[in-house]
Amino acid sequence: MVFEQIRQQAIDAVPFARLAGVVIDEVARGRSRASLQQRDEVSNHVGTLHAAALFALGEAASGAAMAGALAPLILQLRPVASEARIRYLNAARGLVRAEARVPQDPDTLVQQLREQGRLRFEVQVALSDAAGEPVAEMTVEWHARLMTR
């Protein structure tokens, strides 16, 4: 239930991702899947998905995975993406999917957050086209802080 709420809120809370057309398809404990359908508004001059659109998709997926990892405390947090690195691998056309995952154990992250009041960790994202071919890989560093401290 909480993961469905996170999925719905992930796009509602970030107007830019909604404007770009990002859809959060699934949120689980420390994981998420998102997608973006190519259309003129998110394409570039050579007819592929714009690099910024791919970045928006990856960042949104990473945020949903971050929220899934910290679900027990999500309503008490102020999370912010502090750094992101993306590597474009191939031209992206059509439907692009992003799969994000938190490499660390979510329970350990929640415990650290409870003890320290703040946390810094990375989320890894793989972006692929409809055929499953990789188009980009991304790492987003998130900072999360308990609002009660």
C-alpha positions in Angstrom: 0.0 0.0 0.0 2.7 2.5 1.0 4.6 1.7 -2.3 1.5 2.5 -4.3 1.2 5.9 -2.5 4.9 6.6 -3.2 4.4 5.7 -6.8 1.5 8.1 -7.2 3.2 10.9 -5.2 6.5 10.6 -7.0 5.2 12.4 -10.1 2.6 14.6 -8.4 5.4 16.1 -6.2 7.7 16.9 -9.1 5.9 19.0 -11.8 8.9 18.9 -14.2 8.9 15.1 -14.4 5.2 15.2 -15.1 5.7 17.8 -17.7 8.4 15.7 -19.4 5.9 12.7 -19.5 7.7 10.5 -17.0 5.6 7.7 -15.6 6.5 5.8 -12.5 5.4 2.3 -13.2 6.4 0.5 -10.0 8.0 1.2 -6.6 9.3 -1.4 -4.2 11.7 -1.6 -1.3 14.7 0.2 -2.7 13.7 -0.3 -6.3 11.6 1.4 -9.0 10.7 1.2 -12.6 9.7 4.3 -14.7 9.1 5.0 -18.4 9.0 7.8 -20.9 7.4 7.6 -24.4 9.2 9.6 -27.0 7.2 12.5 -28.5 8.2 15.7 -30.3 8.4 17.7 -27.1 11.2 15.5 -25.6 13.0 14.8 -28.9 16.2 16.4 -30.2 17.2 17.7 -33.6 18.2 14.2 -34.9 15.0 12.5 -34.0 16.0 10.7 -30.8 15.1 11.3 -27.2 16.8 14.5 -25.9 19.6 13.9 -23.3 17.7 16.1 -20.8 14.6 13.8 -21.2 16.7 10.8 -20.4 18.2 12.6 -17.4 14.7 13.5 -16.1 13.6 9.9 -16.5 16.6 8.5 -14.6 16.4 11.1 -11.9 12.7 10.5 -11.3 13.3 6.7 -11.2 16.1 7.2 -8.7 13.8 9.3 -6.5 11.2 6.7 -6.4 13.7 4.0 -5.5 15.1 6.3 -2.8 11.6 6.8 -1.4 10.9 3.0 -1.5 14.1 2.3 0.4 13.2 4.8 3.1 9.5 4.1 3.1 9.1 3.7 6.9 10.3 7.3 7.4 9.3 8.9 4.1 6.8 11.3 5.6 9.4 12.6 8.0 12.1 13.2 5.4 13.4 16.1 3.3 15.3 14.3 0.5 17.3 16.1 -2.1 19.3 14.9 -5.1 22.7 16.4 -4.6 24.7 15.0 -7.4 24.1 12.9 -10.6 26.3 11.3 -13.2 24.9 10.0 -16.5 26.6 8.1 -19.3 24.8 8.0 -22.6 25.4 4.7 -24.4 23.2 4.6 -27.4 20.6 6.7 -29.2 17.2 6.3 -27.6 14.0 6.1 -29.6 10.4 5.2 -28.7 9.6 3.9 -25.2 12.5 4.1 -22.8 12.4 2.4 -19.4 14.5 3.1 -16.3 15.2 0.6 -13.6 16.6 2.1 -10.4 17.9 0.4 -7.4 19.5 1.3 -4.1 22.6 -1.0 -3.7 22.6 -0.8 0.1 20.2 -2.7 2.4 17.2 -0.5 3.0 16.8 -1.6 6.6 20.4 -0.5 7.3 19.8 2.9 5.6 16.6 3.4 7.7 18.5 2.5 10.9 21.4 4.9 10.0 18.8 7.6 9.3 17.1 7.1 12.7 20.4 7.2 14.5 22.1 10.1 12.7 19.2 12.1 11.5 20.7 12.4 8.0 22.0 10.2 5.3 23.8 10.3 2.0 23.6 7.4 -0.4 23.6 6.5 -4.1 20.9 5.1 -6.4 21.9 3.3 -9.6 19.8 3.6 -12.7 19.8 1.6 -16.0 17.9 3.0 -18.9 17.0 0.8 -21.9 14.9 1.0 -25.0 11.8 -1.2 -25.7 14.1 -3.9 -27.1 16.0 -4.0 -23.8 19.1 -2.4 -25.3 20.9 -0.1 -22.9 20.7 3.6 -23.8 22.2 5.2 -20.6 23.4 4.5 -17.1 23.1 6.9 -14.2 24.0 7.3 -10.6 22.2 9.8 -8.4 23.4 10.7 -4.9 20.6 11.5 -2.5 20.8 13.4 0.8 18.0 12.7 3.2 17.4 14.5 6.5 14.8 13.9 9.2 12.7 17.0 9.5 12.3 16.6 13.2 16.0 17.3 13.9 
